[in-house]
């Protein structure tokens, strides 16, 4: 299926974002943990980071609706803010500065997701989103082969050869890669959102599909907040160094890429939820077992399962995410629901982070807290699938009601 130039540009921008994220995402958590040696700090930093995402998504989003600003400019600003935050992260010397750097990095990512979600929803139709999400995720997984490898090389050069500090080159090179996105903006059309009105808020809270989507959003938020902190630190605790983590991530990334490319041929809207359910539940079981065993052998098995299932699951969840944001009033489009949905996603991300902080406070030791954190991550996967299933049921009911009304 041929894709319009604007959709191809969105895919290219997603790949640039994903490649840079595969370079620095895991290592920001490792950097903070090695610098301050506190699981509690890392969890607070994740909450601050996700608060930045909410601010970067909702505040510019509301401003754009109020003054009819062109959302397309968000790509430029998001890459500039994310790049600047990584350069600032290198220079942090205390906890307050670390929180500030993570907040700014989150703001940049919030602006990015505001922009890319807007154009995903405005430029694609439901029938082509499985292909779009498969291509985006396949490119993501293929590029993730190079991301951890390049990060590992930069960490080794920076620490062992140049003696600049382990993360100096990594956090200096990543902002330059963001600049490649500046060549992909021209073919994307302008989008100026409609004014958000009181009726949009009422629709969000009273519409049955939006109500059903809240369970899916809750599971997503818990999965995000816990998944940001726990897996990187579990791997660091087992493997012992950032360089080993980078080599390990590179070694197993090939599984994800191959699985995405194979399943993309068979994925359709009709089997989307089935694939999502099987992968989510299997991955939840593997995550729980990893939390119980907590060994190198368990890490290898978990990584193989996660490498095979997670990218397949993420393609379906990407499409379901878009569906959960597209439940707007008939008189308007998706934009108001998208903004409100992101705010409540932040609420659930914070709830997951606070729950994780409570676990750390009660259990005390990092190892036991990380194990229970993996159980919580598995619970988030199950809740997210339950929400996706409920969302599909309410969507089918809404379609049936519309068909009945039309026939009458």
Buried (B, 14 or more C-beta within 10 A) or exposed (E): EEBEEBBBBBBBBBBBBBBBBBBBBBBBBBBBBBBBEBBBBBBBBBBBBBBBBBBBBBBBBBEBBEEEBEBBBBBBBBBBBBBBBBEBBBEBEEBEEBBBBBBBBBBBBBBBBBBBBBBBBBBBEEEBBBBBBBBBBBBBBBBBBBBBBBBBBBBBBBBEEEEEBBBBBBBBBBBEBBEBBEEBBEEBEEBEBBEBBEEBEEBBEEBBBBBBBBBBBBBBBBBBBBBBBBBBBBBBBBBEBBBBBBBBBBBBBBBBBBBBBEBBEEBEEEBBBEBBBBBBBBBBBBBBBBBEBBEEEBBBBBBEBBBBBBBBBBBBBBBBBBBBBBBBBEEBBBBBBBBBBBBBBBBBBBBBBBBBBEBBEEBEEBEBBBBBBBBBBBBBBBBBBBBBBBBBBBBEEBEEEEEEEEEE
